[in-house]
Amino acid sequence: MLLILRVFLVVIYSILVCVFGCIWCLFSPRNPRHVATFGHLFGALAPLFGVKVEIRKPEGAENYGNAIYIANHQNNYDMITAANIVQPSTVTVGKKSLLWIPFFGLLYWLTGNLLIDRDNRARAHTTIGKVVNEFKRKRISFWMFPEGTRSRGRGLLPFKTGAFHAAVAAGVPIIPIVVSTTHNKIKLNRWKNGLVIIEMLPPVDVAAFEKESVRKLATHCRELMQAKLNELDAEVAEREASGKV
């Protein structure tokens, strides 16, 4: 019964957000500030799923300039967890097929997100050029999932280098974001589904890697994120076991 109620409420809420969101965005289409607004609206669904989301950011994170945010990509529940920490004027880079999701696809495009064709390597490289050009034209940041696909319980997958090439070319920092593990955590028929911690790490200065390869930059960031993921998972397990959630 709880599962049916949750699914019903989520579907109705999501359709309303998408429909009214599309109408709202028509007054200023493709404005990058919309992404954080609607990301946080979807993030507001976390309590409905019985999840407590705890967000941690470095001091002064609201004043960061242009950057590339990278995050671990786990499953569809990223929409109610990671979406909560999206910063203003940050757009995501997603696969082109998202456009065909009813209601959501149009909102995703109207809010200013960038769509890429992952099956076409030439176009994917062109997208990196678009990212760099956007950095030069306005105050904007990009959110990317360097794993390239959802991990679905397989841990932190190897990183692709697209985000790191773009950061080096544009001369902007990389800001890692780590979400504690959500695989097999959320049961729709269970009232309480525990704690999820989302932590933004300090910016990584890509200039420090100018004499190194982009691959080494990607490896460095992955090691930072893996260490933080292990730390967060241990903290979540301890707090849930002690009832301090």
C-alpha positions as MATLAB code, in Angstrom:
seq = 'MLLILRVFLVVIYSILVCVFGCIWCLFSPRNPRHVATFGHLFGALAPLFGVKVEIRKPEGAENYGNAIYIANHQNNYDMITAANIVQPSTVTVGKKSLLWIPFFGLLYWLTGNLLIDRDNRARAHTTIGKVVNEFKRKRISFWMFPEGTRSRGRGLLPFKTGAFHAAVAAGVPIIPIVVSTTHNKIKLNRWKNGLVIIEMLPPVDVAAFEKESVRKLATHCRELMQAKLNELDAEVAEREASGKV';
ca = [
       0.000    0.000    0.000;
       2.817    2.383    0.901;
       4.533    1.607   -2.420;
       1.364    2.435   -4.390;
       0.825    5.661   -2.455;
       4.431    6.768   -2.977;
       4.409    6.012   -6.692;
       1.101    7.847   -7.128;
       2.290   10.965   -5.275;
       5.663   11.011   -7.049;
       4.084   10.712  -10.505;
       1.525   13.474   -9.815;
       4.134   15.776   -8.240;
       6.638   15.206  -11.069;
       4.068   15.866  -13.791;
       2.969   19.091  -12.084;
       6.577   20.275  -11.683;
       7.362   19.485  -15.312;
       4.222   21.067  -16.784;
       4.297   24.254  -14.723;
       8.095   24.320  -15.014;
       7.920   24.305  -18.814;
       5.412   27.165  -18.743;
       7.617   29.125  -16.328;
      10.750   28.541  -18.432;
       9.035   29.827  -21.584;
       9.412   33.337  -20.137;
      13.212   32.895  -20.024;
      14.069   29.712  -21.914;
      17.469   28.062  -21.495;
      18.316   30.253  -18.467;
      20.915   28.268  -16.475;
      19.491   29.470  -13.153;
      16.446   27.280  -13.746;
      18.408   24.051  -13.301;
      19.100   24.530   -9.583;
      15.528   25.722   -8.990;
      13.907   22.633  -10.460;
      16.646   20.309   -9.235;
      15.837   21.375   -5.677;
      12.119   20.865   -6.335;
      12.787   17.254   -7.306;
      15.150   16.941   -4.342;
      12.241   17.915   -2.098;
      10.818   14.436   -2.772;
      13.447   12.823   -0.522;
      11.257   12.837    2.647;
       8.452   11.165    0.681;
      10.842    8.267    0.063;
      11.684    8.121    3.769;
      15.193    9.452    3.165;
      16.952   12.059    5.266;
      19.394   14.018    3.101;
      22.286   15.797    4.796;
      24.230   18.329    2.727;
      27.776   19.499    3.438;
      29.573   22.270    1.563;
      32.882   24.064    2.097;
      32.676   27.543    3.543;
      32.157   30.084    0.764;
      30.875   27.509   -1.738;
      28.105   29.925   -2.755;
      30.750   32.296   -4.087;
      32.573   29.871   -6.361;
      32.949   31.098   -9.925;
      32.848   29.033  -13.101;
      33.674   25.398  -12.417;
      32.982   21.839  -13.432;
      31.224   19.817  -10.768;
      31.707   16.069  -10.931;
      29.618   13.574   -8.959;
      29.201    9.832   -8.569;
      26.245    8.556  -10.604;
      24.425    5.700   -8.860;
      20.803    5.243   -9.937;
      17.535    7.085  -10.556;
      17.430    8.166   -6.916;
      20.138   10.717   -7.776;
      17.148   12.911   -8.683;
      16.104   13.131   -5.028;
      19.577   13.104   -3.468;
      22.292   14.765   -5.561;
      19.794   17.236   -7.046;
      19.626   18.962   -3.650;
      23.165   20.312   -3.893;
      23.111   21.708   -7.447;
      24.461   25.266   -7.290;
      22.821   28.269   -9.007;
      23.823   28.794  -12.663;
      24.979   25.193  -12.955;
      23.709   23.112  -15.866;
      24.137   19.401  -16.361;
      25.505   17.520  -19.340;
      23.199   14.599  -20.117;
      22.579   12.059  -22.818;
      20.379   13.066  -25.739;
      17.833   10.315  -25.039;
      16.655   12.231  -21.941;
      14.775   14.522  -24.315;
      12.285   11.725  -25.060;
      11.163   11.196  -21.462;
       7.539   12.441  -21.314;
       7.173   15.827  -19.593;
      10.674   15.694  -18.043;
      12.586   15.763  -21.329;
      11.167   19.118  -22.418;
      11.794   20.650  -18.985;
      15.362   19.303  -19.029;
      16.042   21.110  -22.300;
      14.167   24.337  -21.445;
      16.088   24.784  -18.201;
      19.318   25.073  -20.185;
      20.956   21.680  -19.768;
      23.327   20.437  -22.466;
      22.455   17.273  -24.387;
      25.135   15.084  -25.946;
      25.115   12.091  -28.286;
      27.305    9.601  -26.428;
      27.236    7.171  -29.346;
      28.917    9.703  -31.619;
      32.503   10.370  -30.507;
      32.957   13.277  -32.929;
      29.908   15.076  -31.537;
      31.015   14.310  -27.986;
      34.314   16.112  -28.671;
      32.344   19.018  -30.159;
      30.402   19.198  -26.897;
      33.631   19.794  -24.976;
      34.235   22.780  -27.244;
      30.729   24.071  -26.498;
      31.376   23.778  -22.770;
      34.583   25.798  -23.070;
      32.848   28.467  -25.165;
      30.036   28.784  -22.601;
      32.604   29.387  -19.867;
      34.093   32.234  -21.887;
      30.723   33.868  -22.583;
      29.014   33.924  -19.181;
      29.022   32.950  -15.528;
      28.050   29.328  -15.693;
      29.157   25.994  -14.309;
      28.660   22.452  -15.569;
      27.703   19.297  -13.695;
      29.040   16.053  -15.148;
      29.060   12.397  -14.193;
      32.584   11.261  -15.156;
      31.658    7.586  -14.796;
      29.513    8.040  -17.908;
      26.738    5.745  -16.671;
      24.937    4.717  -13.500;
      27.023    2.475  -11.276;
      24.013    0.484   -9.972;
      25.886   -0.953   -7.023;
      29.176   -1.556   -8.813;
      31.028    1.054   -6.768;
      32.782    4.092   -8.208;
      33.397    3.177  -11.853;
      36.471    4.283  -13.870;
      36.293    7.914  -14.991;
      36.072    9.080  -18.583;
      38.216   12.144  -19.312;
      35.771   14.506  -21.052;
      35.044   16.628  -17.980;
      38.745   16.963  -17.225;
      39.688   17.939  -20.780;
      37.022   20.656  -20.624;
      38.261   21.945  -17.257;
      41.874   22.144  -18.440;
      40.908   23.813  -21.729;
      38.736   26.398  -19.945;
      41.099   26.862  -17.011;
      38.369   26.276  -14.405;
      38.563   24.155  -11.253;
      37.047   20.726  -10.757;
      34.723   20.470   -7.743;
      33.994   16.879   -6.681;
      30.647   16.000   -5.084;
      30.204   12.672   -3.339;
      26.878   11.039   -2.451;
      26.920    8.190    0.054;
      25.836    4.836   -1.341;
      22.133    4.490   -2.163;
      22.216    1.080   -3.874;
      19.611   -1.219   -2.283;
      19.003    1.436    0.378;
      15.541    2.668   -0.594;
      12.640    0.233   -0.293;
       9.352    1.738   -1.446;
       7.318   -0.387    0.976;
       9.460    0.664    3.968;
       8.524    3.846    5.819;
      12.055    4.953    6.818;
      14.982    4.468    4.456;
      17.763    6.045    6.439;
      20.383    8.692    5.837;
      22.137    9.917    2.695;
      25.037   12.344    3.040;
      26.072   14.573    0.139;
      29.399   16.343    0.489;
      31.013   18.907   -1.783;
      34.806   18.741   -1.654;
      37.136   21.740   -2.019;
      37.962   22.781   -5.615;
      40.782   20.975   -7.379;
      43.074   23.438   -9.160;
      43.683   22.020  -12.635;
      46.673   24.333  -13.084;
      48.580   22.060  -10.716;
      48.279   19.338  -13.363;
      49.385   21.386  -16.378;
      52.614   19.418  -16.584;
      50.803   16.146  -16.034;
      48.302   14.297  -18.198;
      44.548   14.769  -18.074;
      44.324   11.102  -17.112;
      46.367   11.822  -13.965;
      43.972   14.642  -13.093;
      41.033   12.254  -13.518;
      42.770    9.601  -11.412;
      43.523   12.141   -8.670;
      39.880   13.247   -8.520;
      38.631    9.661   -8.484;
      40.946    8.812   -5.582;
      39.652   11.830   -3.629;
      36.058   10.805   -4.284;
      36.628    7.129   -3.459;
      38.222    8.016   -0.126;
      35.349   10.365    0.732;
      32.743    7.790   -0.375;
      34.287    5.194    1.957;
      34.285    7.749    4.778;
      30.650    8.758    4.236;
      29.423    5.163    3.956;
      31.155    4.305    7.236;
      29.590    7.319    8.954;
      26.114    6.514    7.609;
      26.391    2.899    8.775;
      27.528    3.970   12.253;
      24.812    6.610   12.684;
      22.048    4.331   11.415;
      23.182    1.521   13.720;
      23.173    3.874   16.721;
      19.850    5.443   15.759;
      21.446    8.907   15.392;
      19.770    9.771   12.088;
];
